[in-house]
Amino acid sequence: MLFLVAALLLFGVVVGSVAHAPLPVSLVAAAVIGVWLAVFAVREHHARRRGTSTN
């Protein structure tokens, strides 16, 4: 539960920061986060296909 509260607080800070940042900065940050999530998804997909776990 504490993790959820911390995550929501961090999300609020990030959304508040993006509201004051210029649009190109926000778009670049969104693209970087999107690429990071795509790389993570591909790595997870390959790890599950091999049957290995990183944990």
Buried (B, 14 or more C-beta within 10 A) or exposed (E): EEEEEEEEEEEEEEEEEEEEEEEEEBEEBEEEEEEEEEEEEEEEEEEEEEEEEEE
